[in-house]
Amino acid sequence: MEDAMAFMRNYAEEHFQTEVAFMRKHEYRFEGAFNPSCGFFRKLDELENDLMMFGPSQALADRALDITQDWFIDISLMKICCIRCM
C-alpha cells in the first residue's frame, strides 16, 4: 500500500505541474478556479498518516479509491469547463 500511495503522490505532483505549465502557456487565468493542491494532497497526507498509524486495511484502500475517483471527476469537469470557455 505504501507503494500505491507514493505512486499517487508522484503522479499527482507531475500532473499538476504539467497542467499548470500548460495553463500558463495558454494564458488561462486560474486563480481561484484552479488550485494545484485542491484538497487532494491534504487528503493524501491524511491517508498516509492513517497508514503509518493503523497499517494497511480495506477501509484505507477504499478511501484511497474514493479520493482518486473524486479527483478524477473534478479534474475532468474542470477540463470540460475550460474547453467550453475557450
N, C-alpha and C positions, 0 to 999 in steps of 0.2 A: 504494500500500500504506500510505503514511503516513496518508492519509485514513481508511482502514479501521481502522487502529489507534486513531486519535483517536476515531472513532465508537464503537469497542468500549469504550474507557475512559470516554467521556462517558455512554454508555448504562448501563454497569455502575455508575458512581457514582450516577446518578439512580435506578437500580433499587434499589440498596442503601439509599439514603436513604429512598426511599418505603417499602420493605419494613420497615425498622427503625421508621419512624414508625407504620406500621400495627400492627406487633407491640407497640409500646409502648402504643398506643391501646387495644389489646385485652388488655393486661396479660400478654402472653406472656413467660415467663421464658426468655430465650435465651442467658444467659451460659454459655459453653462449647459450647452446642448450635449457636449461630449466631454466626459471626464475619464481619462485613462484608468483611474483607479475604480471608478463606477461601482464601488462596493465589492467587486469581485475579489480583489486582493484582501480586503478586510475579512470576507467570508472564508477565503482560503487560509488566512492566518488562524482563524478560529478552528478550522478543520485540522490544521497541522498541530495546533496546541492540544486539541482533544485527542489526536492520535498519540502524541507524546505522553499525555496524562493517563489515558484509558486503554491505549493499544488499539489494534485494528478490530473492527466489528462490522457486521452487516449494516447496522444503523448508520455508521460513519460512511460506509460506501454508498448507501442510499442518499445521504446528504450531499456527498460529492457529486453524484449523478444529477441530483436536483439543481445544485448550484451551476453545474456545467450546462444543463439544458436551459435554465433560465437565462444565463449569459448568452448562449447561442441565439435564443429567441430575441432578446433585447438588441443584440448586435444586428441581427437580420432585419428587424423592424426599423432600426436606425438607418440602415443602408437603403431600405426601400424609401424612407422619407427623404434621404439625401438625394437619391436619384430623381425623385419627383420634383425636388426643388431646383434641380439644375436646369 
